[in-house]
Amino acid sequence: MPGSPPTPPSGYVLVRQGAERDRWHAVALEGVSVDALRIGLPMDPPPAPGRAVVSPGAPSDFLELPCPLVSDAMRRALDDAGVENVEYFPVEVTPQYADDGADAVRARYWAANVVGAVACAVPLPNRATGGVAEEPDAPTGPFAIDAARAAGVGLFRLAEDRRLLVASPRVAAALHGARLRGVVLQDPATYTGRRVRSGLVGA
């Protein structure tokens, strides 16, 4: 990531999209099952490539919602890190309001079906709960990853909230080293549910 420090993350991190408004954010997605991609179960490939429309701006290597979309660069970083539990389906990305002619700006991305979820979130005390660690159905504040329950899985969905992707230290280091655009590697201990700017956050 441009401008990020050379030291890689030292623990489990959340893989999130940066909050910068001048970067791509998904507006619409067609041709792939968003609901299936959110569950994290193996699925059959769509009959044709999907299509995504994104807000105008600078490209991001990772689009978090409505389901994970990754660039070739991010896919290579995950492959190089030995991540094998991801199904990739091609998606053509076009910026909103772009010329729809032959010269339209299009980019090949991949809908990433991260197969498998791990229940390993450990809530941490925080100000919002009066310094008490709650046990919510899904994390709404700071939490930690129980490494024993994560069992060395490189990339997985958090079972407590399947919208959240978690990377092991090994995979986080590979993503950090790839200098990806618009990607957040966030320490779960800093999680608030809000989006944050790209880079390393508390990791």
TIRO-2110 file (N, C-alpha, C; in Angstrom, 1 decimal):
// TIRO-2110
0.8, -1.2, 0.0, N, 1, A
0.0, 0.0, 0.0, CA, 1, A
0.9, 1.2, 0.0, C, 1, A
0.7, 2.1, -0.9, N, 2, A
1.5, 3.3, -1.0, CA, 2, A
1.5, 4.1, 0.3, C, 2, A
2.7, 4.4, 0.7, N, 3, A
2.8, 5.3, 1.9, CA, 3, A
2.8, 4.5, 3.2, C, 3, A
2.5, 3.2, 3.2, N, 4, A
2.4, 2.4, 4.4, CA, 4, A
3.8, 2.0, 4.9, C, 4, A
3.9, 1.8, 6.2, N, 5, A
5.2, 1.5, 6.8, CA, 5, A
5.7, 0.1, 6.3, C, 5, A
7.0, -0.2, 6.3, N, 6, A
7.5, -1.4, 5.8, CA, 6, A
7.2, -2.6, 6.8, C, 6, A
7.0, -2.3, 8.1, N, 7, A
6.7, -3.4, 9.0, CA, 7, A
5.4, -4.0, 8.8, C, 7, A
5.4, -5.4, 8.6, N, 8, A
4.1, -6.0, 8.3, CA, 8, A
3.3, -6.2, 9.6, C, 8, A
2.0, -6.5, 9.5, N, 9, A
1.2, -6.8, 10.7, CA, 9, A
1.7, -7.9, 11.5, C, 9, A
1.5, -7.9, 12.8, N, 10, A
2.1, -8.9, 13.6, CA, 10, A
1.0, -9.9, 14.1, C, 10, A
-0.3, -9.7, 13.8, N, 11, A
-1.3, -10.6, 14.3, CA, 11, A
-2.4, -10.8, 13.3, C, 11, A
-3.5, -11.4, 13.7, N, 12, A
-4.7, -11.5, 12.8, CA, 12, A
-5.2, -10.1, 12.5, C, 12, A
-5.7, -9.9, 11.3, N, 13, A
-6.2, -8.6, 10.9, CA, 13, A
-7.5, -8.8, 10.2, C, 13, A
-8.4, -7.8, 10.2, N, 14, A
-9.5, -7.7, 9.3, CA, 14, A
-9.1, -7.1, 8.0, C, 14, A
-9.6, -7.8, 6.9, N, 15, A
-9.3, -7.3, 5.6, CA, 15, A
-10.5, -6.5, 5.1, C, 15, A
-10.3, -5.1, 5.0, N, 16, A
-11.5, -4.3, 4.7, CA, 16, A
-11.1, -3.3, 3.6, C, 16, A
-12.2, -2.7, 3.1, N, 17, A
-12.0, -1.6, 2.0, CA, 17, A
-11.9, -0.3, 2.7, C, 17, A
-10.9, 0.5, 2.2, N, 18, A
-10.7, 1.8, 2.7, CA, 18, A
-11.9, 2.8, 2.5, C, 18, A
-12.0, 3.8, 3.4, N, 19, A
-13.2, 4.6, 3.4, CA, 19, A
-13.0, 5.8, 2.4, C, 19, A
-11.9, 6.0, 1.7, N, 20, A
-11.7, 7.1, 0.9, CA, 20, A
-12.8, 7.3, -0.2, C, 20, A
-13.4, 8.4, -0.2, N, 21, A
-14.5, 8.7, -1.2, CA, 21, A
-14.0, 8.8, -2.6, C, 21, A
-12.7, 9.1, -2.8, N, 22, A
-12.2, 9.3, -4.2, CA, 22, A
-11.8, 8.0, -4.8, C, 22, A
-12.1, 6.9, -4.1, N, 23, A
-11.8, 5.5, -4.7, CA, 23, A
-13.1, 4.8, -5.1, C, 23, A
-13.0, 3.7, -5.9, N, 24, A
-14.1, 3.0, -6.3, CA, 24, A
-14.9, 2.4, -5.1, C, 24, A
-16.2, 2.4, -5.2, N, 25, A
-17.1, 1.7, -4.3, CA, 25, A
-18.2, 1.1, -5.1, C, 25, A
-18.5, -0.1, -4.8, N, 26, A
-19.5, -0.8, -5.7, CA, 26, A
-20.9, -0.2, -5.5, C, 26, A
-21.5, 0.0, -6.7, N, 27, A
-22.9, 0.6, -6.8, CA, 27, A
-23.9, -0.5, -7.1, C, 27, A
-23.5, -1.4, -8.0, N, 28, A
-24.4, -2.5, -8.4, CA, 28, A
-23.6, -3.7, -8.8, C, 28, A
-24.2, -4.8, -8.7, N, 29, A
-23.5, -6.1, -9.1, CA, 29, A
-24.6, -7.0, -9.7, C, 29, A
-24.3, -7.5, -10.9, N, 30, A
-25.2, -8.4, -11.5, CA, 30, A
-24.5, -9.7, -12.0, C, 30, A
-25.2, -10.8, -12.1, N, 31, A
-24.6, -12.0, -12.7, CA, 31, A
-24.0, -12.9, -11.7, C, 31, A
-23.9, -12.6, -10.5, N, 32, A
-23.4, -13.5, -9.4, CA, 32, A
-24.3, -13.4, -8.2, C, 32, A
-24.4, -14.5, -7.5, N, 33, A
-25.3, -14.6, -6.4, CA, 33, A
-24.6, -13.9, -5.2, C, 33, A
-25.1, -12.7, -4.8, N, 34, A
-24.5, -12.0, -3.7, CA, 34, A
-24.8, -12.8, -2.4, C, 34, A
-26.0, -13.3, -2.3, N, 35, A
-26.4, -14.0, -1.0, CA, 35, A
-25.5, -15.2, -0.9, C, 35, A
-25.2, -16.0, -1.9, N, 36, A
-24.4, -17.2, -1.8, CA, 36, A
-22.9, -16.8, -1.5, C, 36, A
-22.4, -15.7, -2.0, N, 37, A
-21.1, -15.2, -1.8, CA, 37, A
-20.9, -14.8, -0.3, C, 37, A
-22.0, -14.3, 0.3, N, 38, A
-21.9, -13.9, 1.7, CA, 38, A
-21.9, -15.0, 2.7, C, 38, A
-22.4, -16.2, 2.3, N, 39, A
-22.5, -17.3, 3.2, CA, 39, A
-21.2, -18.0, 3.4, C, 39, A
-20.4, -18.1, 2.3, N, 40, A
-19.1, -18.8, 2.3, CA, 40, A
-19.2, -20.3, 2.2, C, 40, A
-20.2, -20.8, 1.4, N, 41, A
-20.2, -22.2, 1.1, CA, 41, A
-19.8, -22.4, -0.4, C, 41, A
-19.3, -23.5, -0.8, N, 42, A
-18.9, -23.8, -2.2, CA, 42, A
-20.1, -23.6, -3.1, C, 42, A
-19.9, -23.0, -4.2, N, 43, A
-21.0, -22.7, -5.2, CA, 43, A
-20.6, -23.0, -6.6, C, 43, A
-21.6, -23.2, -7.5, N, 44, A
-21.3, -23.5, -8.9, CA, 44, A
-20.9, -22.2, -9.6, C, 44, A
-20.0, -22.2, -10.5, N, 45, A
-19.7, -21.0, -11.3, CA, 45, A
-20.9, -20.4, -12.0, C, 45, A
-21.1, -19.1, -12.1, N, 46, A
-22.1, -18.5, -12.9, CA, 46, A
-21.9, -18.9, -14.3, C, 46, A
-23.0, -18.8, -15.1, N, 47, A
-22.8, -19.2, -16.6, CA, 47, A
-22.0, -18.2, -17.4, C, 47, A
-21.9, -17.0, -16.9, N, 48, A
-21.2, -15.9, -17.6, CA, 48, A
-20.6, -15.0, -16.6, C, 48, A
-19.6, -14.2, -17.0, N, 49, A
-19.0, -13.3, -16.1, CA, 49, A
-20.0, -12.3, -15.5, C, 49, A
-19.8, -11.9, -14.3, N, 50, A
-20.7, -10.9, -13.7, CA, 50, A
-20.3, -9.5, -14.1, C, 50, A
-21.1, -8.6, -13.8, N, 51, A
-20.9, -7.2, -14.1, CA, 51, A
-21.1, -6.3, -12.9, C, 51, A
-20.2, -5.4, -12.6, N, 52, A
-20.3, -4.5, -11.5, CA, 52, A
-20.1, -3.1, -11.9, C, 52, A
-20.9, -2.2, -11.3, N, 53, A
-20.8, -0.8, -11.6, CA, 53, A
-20.2, -0.2, -10.3, C, 53, A
-19.2, 0.7, -10.4, N, 54, A
-18.6, 1.3, -9.3, CA, 54, A
-18.7, 2.8, -9.4, C, 54, A
-18.6, 3.5, -8.3, N, 55, A
-18.6, 4.9, -8.3, CA, 55, A
-17.3, 5.5, -8.9, C, 55, A
-17.4, 6.7, -9.6, N, 56, A
-16.2, 7.2, -10.2, CA, 56, A
-15.1, 7.4, -9.2, C, 56, A
-13.9, 7.3, -9.7, N, 57, A
-12.7, 7.6, -8.8, CA, 57, A
-11.6, 6.7, -9.1, C, 57, A
-10.6, 6.6, -8.2, N, 58, A
-9.4, 5.8, -8.4, CA, 58, A
-9.7, 4.4, -8.1, C, 58, A
-9.1, 3.4, -8.8, N, 59, A
-9.4, 2.0, -8.6, CA, 59, A
-8.9, 1.6, -7.2, C, 59, A
-9.7, 0.6, -6.7, N, 60, A
-9.3, -0.1, -5.4, CA, 60, A
-9.0, -1.6, -5.8, C, 60, A
-8.1, -2.2, -5.1, N, 61, A
-7.9, -3.6, -5.3, CA, 61, A
-8.8, -4.5, -4.6, C, 61, A
-9.7, -3.9, -3.7, N, 62, A
-10.6, -4.7, -3.0, CA, 62, A
-11.9, -3.9, -2.8, C, 62, A
-13.0, -4.5, -3.2, N, 63, A
-14.3, -3.9, -2.9, CA, 63, A
-15.1, -4.8, -2.0, C, 63, A
-15.4, -4.3, -0.8, N, 64, A
-15.9, -5.1, 0.3, CA, 64, A
-17.4, -5.5, 0.1, C, 64, A
-18.2, -4.6, -0.3, N, 65, A
-19.7, -4.8, -0.4, CA, 65, A
-20.1, -4.6, -1.8, C, 65, A
-21.2, -5.2, -2.2, N, 66, A
-22.0, -6.2, -1.5, CA, 66, A
-21.5, -7.5, -1.2, C, 66, A
-20.4, -7.8, -1.9, N, 67, A
-19.6, -9.1, -1.6, CA, 67, A
-18.2, -8.8, -2.0, C, 67, A
-17.2, -9.6, -1.6, N, 68, A
-15.8, -9.3, -1.9, CA, 68, A
-15.5, -9.4, -3.4, C, 68, A
-14.9, -8.3, -3.9, N, 69, A
-14.4, -8.3, -5.3, CA, 69, A
-12.9, -7.9, -5.2, C, 69, A
-12.1, -8.7, -5.8, N, 70, A
-10.7, -8.5, -5.7, CA, 70, A
-10.1, -8.3, -7.1, C, 70, A
-9.0, -7.5, -7.2, N, 71, A
-8.3, -7.3, -8.5, CA, 71, A
-7.3, -8.5, -8.7, C, 71, A
-6.7, -8.5, -9.9, N, 72, A
-5.7, -9.5, -10.2, CA, 72, A
-4.6, -9.4, -9.2, C, 72, A
-4.2, -8.2, -8.8, N, 73, A
-3.1, -8.0, -7.9, CA, 73, A
-3.4, -8.6, -6.6, C, 73, A
-4.6, -8.4, -6.1, N, 74, A
-4.9, -9.0, -4.8, CA, 74, A
-5.1, -10.5, -4.9, C, 74, A
-5.6, -11.0, -6.0, N, 75, A
-5.7, -12.5, -6.1, CA, 75, A
-4.3, -13.1, -6.1, C, 75, A
-3.3, -12.4, -6.9, N, 76, A
-2.0, -13.0, -6.9, CA, 76, A
-1.4, -13.0, -5.5, C, 76, A
-1.6, -11.9, -4.7, N, 77, A
-1.1, -11.9, -3.3, CA, 77, A
-1.6, -13.0, -2.5, C, 77, A
-2.9, -13.3, -2.6, N, 78, A
-3.5, -14.4, -1.9, CA, 78, A
-3.0, -15.7, -2.4, C, 78, A
-2.8, -15.9, -3.7, N, 79, A
-2.3, -17.1, -4.2, CA, 79, A
-0.8, -17.3, -3.7, C, 79, A
-0.1, -16.3, -3.7, N, 80, A
1.3, -16.4, -3.3, CA, 80, A
1.4, -16.7, -1.8, C, 80, A
0.4, -16.3, -1.0, N, 81, A
0.4, -16.6, 0.4, CA, 81, A
-0.1, -18.0, 0.7, C, 81, A
-0.5, -18.7, -0.4, N, 82, A
-0.9, -20.1, -0.2, CA, 82, A
-2.4, -20.3, 0.2, C, 82, A
-3.2, -19.2, 0.0, N, 83, A
-4.6, -19.3, 0.3, CA, 83, A
-5.3, -20.2, -0.8, C, 83, A
-6.0, -21.2, -0.3, N, 84, A
-6.6, -22.2, -1.3, CA, 84, A
-8.1, -22.3, -1.1, C, 84, A
-8.7, -21.6, -0.1, N, 85, A
-10.1, -21.8, 0.2, CA, 85, A
-10.9, -20.6, -0.4, C, 85, A
-10.5, -20.2, -1.6, N, 86, A
-11.3, -19.1, -2.2, CA, 86, A
-11.7, -19.5, -3.6, C, 86, A
-13.0, -19.4, -4.0, N, 87, A
-13.4, -19.6, -5.3, CA, 87, A
-13.5, -18.3, -6.0, C, 87, A
-13.0, -18.2, -7.2, N, 88, A
-13.0, -16.9, -7.9, CA, 88, A
-13.9, -17.0, -9.2, C, 88, A
-14.7, -16.0, -9.4, N, 89, A
-15.6, -15.9, -10.5, CA, 89, A
-15.4, -14.5, -11.2, C, 89, A
-15.2, -14.5, -12.5, N, 90, A
-14.8, -13.2, -13.2, CA, 90, A
-16.0, -12.2, -13.1, C, 90, A
-15.6, -11.0, -12.9, N, 91, A
-16.5, -9.9, -12.9, CA, 91, A
-15.9, -8.7, -13.7, C, 91, A
-16.7, -8.1, -14.6, N, 92, A
-16.2, -7.0, -15.3, CA, 92, A
-16.7, -5.7, -14.6, C, 92, A
-15.8, -4.8, -14.3, N, 93, A
-16.1, -3.6, -13.5, CA, 93, A
-16.0, -2.4, -14.4, C, 93, A
-17.1, -1.6, -14.3, N, 94, A
-17.2, -0.4, -15.1, CA, 94, A
-17.5, 0.8, -14.2, C, 94, A
-16.8, 1.9, -14.3, N, 95, A
-17.2, 3.0, -13.5, CA, 95, A
-18.5, 3.6, -13.9, C, 95, A
-19.3, 4.1, -12.9, N, 96, A
-20.6, 4.7, -13.1, CA, 96, A
-20.4, 5.9, -14.0, C, 96, A
-21.4, 6.1, -14.9, N, 97, A
-21.4, 7.3, -15.8, CA, 97, A
-20.3, 7.2, -16.9, C, 97, A
-19.6, 6.1, -17.0, N, 98, A
-18.6, 5.9, -18.0, CA, 98, A
-19.2, 5.7, -19.4, C, 98, A
-18.5, 6.0, -20.5, N, 99, A
-19.0, 5.8, -21.8, CA, 99, A
-19.2, 4.3, -22.0, C, 99, A
-20.4, 3.9, -22.5, N, 100, A
-20.7, 2.5, -22.7, CA, 100, A
-20.3, 2.0, -24.0, C, 100, A
-19.5, 2.7, -24.7, N, 101, A
-19.1, 2.3, -26.1, CA, 101, A
-17.9, 1.3, -26.0, C, 101, A
-17.4, 1.1, -27.2, N, 102, A
-16.3, 0.2, -27.3, CA, 102, A
-15.0, 0.6, -26.5, C, 102, A
-14.9, 1.9, -26.3, N, 103, A
-13.8, 2.5, -25.6, CA, 103, A
-14.0, 2.6, -24.1, C, 103, A
-15.1, 2.1, -23.6, N, 104, A
-15.4, 2.2, -22.2, CA, 104, A
-14.3, 1.7, -21.3, C, 104, A
-14.1, 2.3, -20.2, N, 105, A
-13.1, 1.8, -19.2, CA, 105, A
-13.6, 0.6, -18.5, C, 105, A
-13.0, -0.5, -18.6, N, 106, A
-13.5, -1.7, -18.0, CA, 106, A
-12.2, -2.4, -17.3, C, 106, A
-12.5, -3.1, -16.2, N, 107, A
-11.4, -3.8, -15.6, CA, 107, A
-11.9, -5.2, -15.2, C, 107, A
-11.0, -6.2, -15.2, N, 108, A
-11.4, -7.5, -14.8, CA, 108, A
-11.1, -7.7, -13.3, C, 108, A
-12.2, -8.0, -12.6, N, 109, A
-12.0, -8.3, -11.2, CA, 109, A
-12.6, -9.7, -11.0, C, 109, A
-12.5, -10.1, -9.7, N, 110, A
-13.0, -11.5, -9.3, CA, 110, A
-13.9, -11.4, -8.1, C, 110, A
-15.1, -12.0, -8.2, N, 111, A
-15.9, -12.2, -7.1, CA, 111, A
-15.3, -13.3, -6.3, C, 111, A
-14.9, -13.0, -5.0, N, 112, A
-14.2, -14.0, -4.2, CA, 112, A
-15.1, -14.6, -3.2, C, 112, A
-15.3, -15.9, -3.4, N, 113, A
-16.1, -16.7, -2.4, CA, 113, A
-15.1, -17.3, -1.4, C, 113, A
-15.0, -16.7, -0.3, N, 114, A
-14.1, -17.2, 0.8, CA, 114, A
-14.9, -18.3, 1.5, C, 114, A
-14.5, -19.6, 1.2, N, 115, A
-15.2, -20.7, 1.7, CA, 115, A
-14.7, -21.1, 3.2, C, 115, A
-15.7, -21.1, 4.1, N, 116, A
-15.4, -21.4, 5.5, CA, 116, A
-15.5, -20.3, 6.4, C, 116, A
-16.1, -20.5, 7.6, N, 117, A
-16.2, -19.5, 8.6, CA, 117, A
-15.7, -20.1, 9.9, C, 117, A
-15.1, -19.2, 10.7, N, 118, A
-14.5, -19.7, 12.0, CA, 118, A
-15.1, -18.8, 13.1, C, 118, A
-15.6, -19.5, 14.2, N, 119, A
-16.1, -18.7, 15.3, CA, 119, A
-14.9, -18.5, 16.3, C, 119, A
-14.4, -17.4, 16.3, N, 120, A
-13.2, -17.1, 17.1, CA, 120, A
-13.0, -15.7, 17.6, C, 120, A
-14.2, -15.0, 17.6, N, 121, A
-14.1, -13.6, 18.1, CA, 121, A
-14.3, -13.6, 19.6, C, 121, A
-13.4, -12.8, 20.3, N, 122, A
-13.4, -12.7, 21.7, CA, 122, A
-13.6, -11.2, 22.0, C, 122, A
-14.8, -10.8, 22.4, N, 123, A
-15.1, -9.3, 22.7, CA, 123, A
-14.1, -8.8, 23.7, C, 123, A
-13.7, -7.5, 23.5, N, 124, A
-12.9, -6.8, 24.5, CA, 124, A
-13.6, -5.7, 25.2, C, 124, A
-13.2, -5.4, 26.4, N, 125, A
-13.9, -4.2, 27.1, CA, 125, A
-13.7, -2.9, 26.3, C, 125, A
-14.7, -2.1, 26.3, N, 126, A
-14.6, -0.8, 25.6, CA, 126, A
-15.5, 0.2, 26.3, C, 126, A
-15.3, 1.5, 25.9, N, 127, A
-16.0, 2.6, 26.6, CA, 127, A
-17.5, 2.5, 26.4, C, 127, A
-17.9, 2.0, 25.2, N, 128, A
-19.4, 2.0, 24.9, CA, 128, A
-20.1, 1.1, 25.8, C, 128, A
-19.4, 0.1, 26.4, N, 129, A
-20.1, -0.9, 27.3, CA, 129, A
-19.7, -0.7, 28.7, C, 129, A
-19.1, 0.5, 29.0, N, 130, A
-18.7, 0.8, 30.4, CA, 130, A
-17.5, -0.1, 30.9, C, 130, A
-16.7, -0.5, 29.9, N, 131, A
-15.5, -1.2, 30.3, CA, 131, A
-15.8, -2.7, 30.4, C, 131, A
-16.9, -3.2, 30.0, N, 132, A
-17.3, -4.6, 30.1, CA, 132, A
-17.3, -5.2, 28.7, C, 132, A
-16.7, -6.4, 28.6, N, 133, A
-16.7, -7.2, 27.4, CA, 133, A
-18.1, -7.9, 27.2, C, 133, A
-18.8, -7.5, 26.2, N, 134, A
-20.1, -8.1, 25.9, CA, 134, A
-19.9, -9.3, 25.0, C, 134, A
-21.0, -10.1, 24.9, N, 135, A
-21.0, -11.3, 24.0, CA, 135, A
-22.1, -11.1, 22.9, C, 135, A
-21.9, -10.2, 22.0, N, 136, A
-22.9, -9.9, 21.0, CA, 136, A
-23.0, -11.1, 19.9, C, 136, A
-24.1, -11.1, 19.2, N, 137, A
-24.2, -12.1, 18.1, CA, 137, A
-23.1, -11.8, 17.0, C, 137, A
-22.9, -10.5, 16.8, N, 138, A
-21.9, -10.0, 15.8, CA, 138, A
-21.1, -8.9, 16.5, C, 138, A
-19.8, -8.8, 16.3, N, 139, A
-19.0, -7.8, 16.9, CA, 139, A
-19.5, -6.4, 16.5, C, 139, A
-19.7, -5.5, 17.5, N, 140, A
-20.0, -4.1, 17.3, CA, 140, A
-18.9, -3.2, 17.8, C, 140, A
-17.9, -3.8, 18.5, N, 141, A
-16.8, -3.0, 19.0, CA, 141, A
-15.6, -3.9, 19.0, C, 141, A
-14.6, -3.4, 19.7, N, 142, A
-13.3, -4.1, 19.7, CA, 142, A
-13.4, -5.6, 20.1, C, 142, A
-12.6, -6.4, 19.4, N, 143, A
-12.5, -7.8, 19.8, CA, 143, A
-11.1, -8.3, 19.4, C, 143, A
-10.9, -9.5, 19.8, N, 144, A
-9.6, -10.2, 19.5, CA, 144, A
-9.9, -11.5, 18.8, C, 144, A
-9.0, -12.1, 18.1, N, 145, A
-9.1, -13.4, 17.5, CA, 145, A
-8.4, -14.4, 18.3, C, 145, A
-9.2, -15.5, 18.7, N, 146, A
-8.7, -16.6, 19.4, CA, 146, A
-7.9, -17.5, 18.4, C, 146, A
-6.5, -17.4, 18.5, N, 147, A
-5.7, -18.0, 17.5, CA, 147, A
-5.8, -19.5, 17.6, C, 147, A
-6.1, -20.1, 18.8, N, 148, A
-6.3, -21.5, 18.9, CA, 148, A
-7.5, -22.0, 18.1, C, 148, A
-8.6, -21.2, 18.1, N, 149, A
-9.8, -21.6, 17.4, CA, 149, A
-9.6, -21.3, 15.9, C, 149, A
-8.8, -20.3, 15.6, N, 150, A
-8.6, -20.0, 14.1, CA, 150, A
-7.8, -21.1, 13.5, C, 150, A
-7.0, -21.8, 14.3, N, 151, A
-6.4, -23.1, 13.8, CA, 151, A
-5.5, -22.9, 12.6, C, 151, A
-4.9, -21.8, 12.5, N, 152, A
-3.9, -21.6, 11.4, CA, 152, A
-4.5, -21.4, 10.1, C, 152, A
-5.8, -21.2, 9.9, N, 153, A
-6.4, -20.9, 8.6, CA, 153, A
-6.0, -19.5, 8.1, C, 153, A
-5.6, -19.5, 6.9, N, 154, A
-5.0, -18.2, 6.4, CA, 154, A
-5.9, -17.1, 6.1, C, 154, A
-7.1, -17.4, 5.6, N, 155, A
-8.1, -16.4, 5.3, CA, 155, A
-9.5, -17.0, 5.5, C, 155, A
-10.3, -16.4, 6.3, N, 156, A
-11.6, -17.0, 6.6, CA, 156, A
-12.7, -15.9, 6.9, C, 156, A
-13.9, -16.3, 6.8, N, 157, A
-15.0, -15.4, 7.3, CA, 157, A
-15.1, -15.6, 8.8, C, 157, A
-15.5, -14.5, 9.5, N, 158, A
-15.7, -14.6, 10.9, CA, 158, A
-17.2, -15.1, 11.1, C, 158, A
-17.3, -16.2, 11.7, N, 159, A
-18.6, -16.8, 11.9, CA, 159, A
-19.6, -15.9, 12.6, C, 159, A
-19.1, -15.1, 13.5, N, 160, A
-20.0, -14.2, 14.2, CA, 160, A
-20.5, -13.1, 13.3, C, 160, A
-19.9, -12.8, 12.3, N, 161, A
-20.3, -11.8, 11.3, CA, 161, A
-19.6, -12.1, 10.0, C, 161, A
-20.3, -12.8, 9.1, N, 162, A
-19.7, -13.3, 7.9, CA, 162, A
-19.3, -12.3, 6.9, C, 162, A
-19.7, -11.0, 7.1, N, 163, A
-19.3, -9.9, 6.3, CA, 163, A
-17.8, -9.6, 6.5, C, 163, A
-17.3, -10.0, 7.6, N, 164, A
-15.9, -9.7, 8.0, CA, 164, A
-14.9, -10.8, 7.5, C, 164, A
-13.9, -10.4, 6.8, N, 165, A
-12.8, -11.3, 6.4, CA, 165, A
-11.6, -11.2, 7.4, C, 165, A
-11.1, -12.3, 7.8, N, 166, A
-9.9, -12.3, 8.7, CA, 166, A
-8.7, -12.9, 8.0, C, 166, A
-7.6, -12.3, 8.2, N, 167, A
-6.3, -12.9, 7.6, CA, 167, A
-5.4, -13.2, 8.7, C, 167, A
-4.7, -14.3, 8.6, N, 168, A
-3.7, -14.7, 9.5, CA, 168, A
-2.5, -13.8, 9.4, C, 168, A
-1.5, -13.8, 10.3, N, 169, A
-0.3, -13.0, 10.2, CA, 169, A
0.4, -13.3, 8.9, C, 169, A
0.5, -14.5, 8.4, N, 170, A
1.2, -14.8, 7.2, CA, 170, A
0.5, -14.2, 6.0, C, 170, A
-0.8, -14.3, 5.9, N, 171, A
-1.5, -13.8, 4.8, CA, 171, A
-1.5, -12.2, 4.9, C, 171, A
-1.7, -11.7, 6.1, N, 172, A
-1.7, -10.3, 6.2, CA, 172, A
-0.4, -9.7, 5.8, C, 172, A
0.7, -10.3, 6.1, N, 173, A
2.0, -9.9, 5.6, CA, 173, A
2.1, -9.9, 4.1, C, 173, A
1.6, -10.9, 3.5, N, 174, A
1.6, -10.9, 2.0, CA, 174, A
0.8, -9.8, 1.4, C, 174, A
-0.4, -9.6, 2.0, N, 175, A
-1.2, -8.5, 1.4, CA, 175, A
-0.5, -7.1, 1.6, C, 175, A
0.1, -7.0, 2.8, N, 176, A
0.8, -5.7, 3.1, CA, 176, A
1.9, -5.5, 2.1, C, 176, A
2.7, -6.6, 1.9, N, 177, A
3.8, -6.5, 1.0, CA, 177, A
3.4, -6.2, -0.5, C, 177, A
2.2, -6.5, -0.8, N, 178, A
1.8, -6.4, -2.2, CA, 178, A
1.4, -4.9, -2.5, C, 178, A
1.4, -4.0, -1.5, N, 179, A
1.1, -2.6, -1.7, CA, 179, A
-0.2, -2.4, -2.5, C, 179, A
-1.2, -3.0, -2.0, N, 180, A
-2.5, -2.9, -2.7, CA, 180, A
-3.2, -1.6, -2.4, C, 180, A
-4.0, -1.2, -3.4, N, 181, A
-4.7, 0.1, -3.4, CA, 181, A
-6.0, 0.0, -2.6, C, 181, A
-6.3, 0.9, -1.7, N, 182, A
-7.6, 1.0, -1.1, CA, 182, A
-7.9, -0.1, -0.2, C, 182, A
-6.9, -0.8, 0.4, N, 183, A
-7.1, -1.9, 1.3, CA, 183, A
-6.8, -1.5, 2.7, C, 183, A
-7.6, -2.0, 3.7, N, 184, A
-7.3, -1.8, 5.1, CA, 184, A
-7.0, -3.1, 5.7, C, 184, A
-5.9, -3.1, 6.5, N, 185, A
-5.6, -4.3, 7.3, CA, 185, A
-5.7, -3.8, 8.8, C, 185, A
-6.9, -4.1, 9.4, N, 186, A
-7.2, -3.5, 10.6, CA, 186, A
-7.1, -4.5, 11.8, C, 186, A
-6.5, -4.1, 12.9, N, 187, A
-6.4, -4.8, 14.1, CA, 187, A
-7.9, -4.9, 14.7, C, 187, A
-8.4, -6.1, 14.9, N, 188, A
-9.7, -6.2, 15.5, CA, 188, A
-9.9, -5.4, 16.8, C, 188, A
-8.9, -5.2, 17.5, N, 189, A
-9.0, -4.4, 18.7, CA, 189, A
-9.3, -3.0, 18.5, C, 189, A
-9.3, -2.5, 17.2, N, 190, A
-9.7, -1.1, 16.9, CA, 190, A
-11.0, -1.1, 16.2, C, 190, A
-11.7, -2.2, 16.0, N, 191, A
-12.9, -2.3, 15.3, CA, 191, A
-14.1, -1.5, 16.0, C, 191, A
-14.8, -0.8, 15.2, N, 192, A
-16.0, -0.1, 15.7, CA, 192, A
-17.2, -0.3, 14.8, C, 192, A
-17.0, -1.0, 13.7, N, 193, A
-18.1, -1.1, 12.7, CA, 193, A
-18.0, -0.1, 11.6, C, 193, A
-17.3, 1.0, 11.9, N, 194, A
-17.2, 2.1, 10.9, CA, 194, A
-16.0, 1.8, 9.9, C, 194, A
-16.1, 2.4, 8.7, N, 195, A
-15.0, 2.2, 7.8, CA, 195, A
-13.8, 3.1, 8.2, C, 195, A
-12.7, 2.7, 7.8, N, 196, A
-11.5, 3.5, 8.1, CA, 196, A
-10.6, 3.6, 6.9, C, 196, A
-9.7, 4.5, 6.9, N, 197, A
-8.9, 4.8, 5.7, CA, 197, A
-7.9, 3.7, 5.5, C, 197, A
-7.4, 3.6, 4.2, N, 198, A
-6.5, 2.6, 3.8, CA, 198, A
-5.2, 2.6, 4.6, C, 198, A
-4.6, 1.4, 4.7, N, 199, A
-3.4, 1.3, 5.4, CA, 199, A
-3.4, 0.2, 6.5, C, 199, A
-2.5, 0.4, 7.4, N, 200, A
-2.5, -0.5, 8.6, CA, 200, A
-3.2, 0.3, 9.7, C, 200, A
-4.1, -0.3, 10.3, N, 201, A
-4.9, 0.3, 11.4, CA, 201, A
-4.7, -0.5, 12.7, C, 201, A
-3.8, 0.1, 13.6, N, 202, A
-3.6, -0.6, 14.9, CA, 202, A
-2.9, -1.9, 14.8, C, 202, A
-2.4, -2.3, 13.7, N, 203, A
-1.8, -3.7, 13.5, CA, 203, A
-0.3, -3.6, 13.8, C, 203, A
END
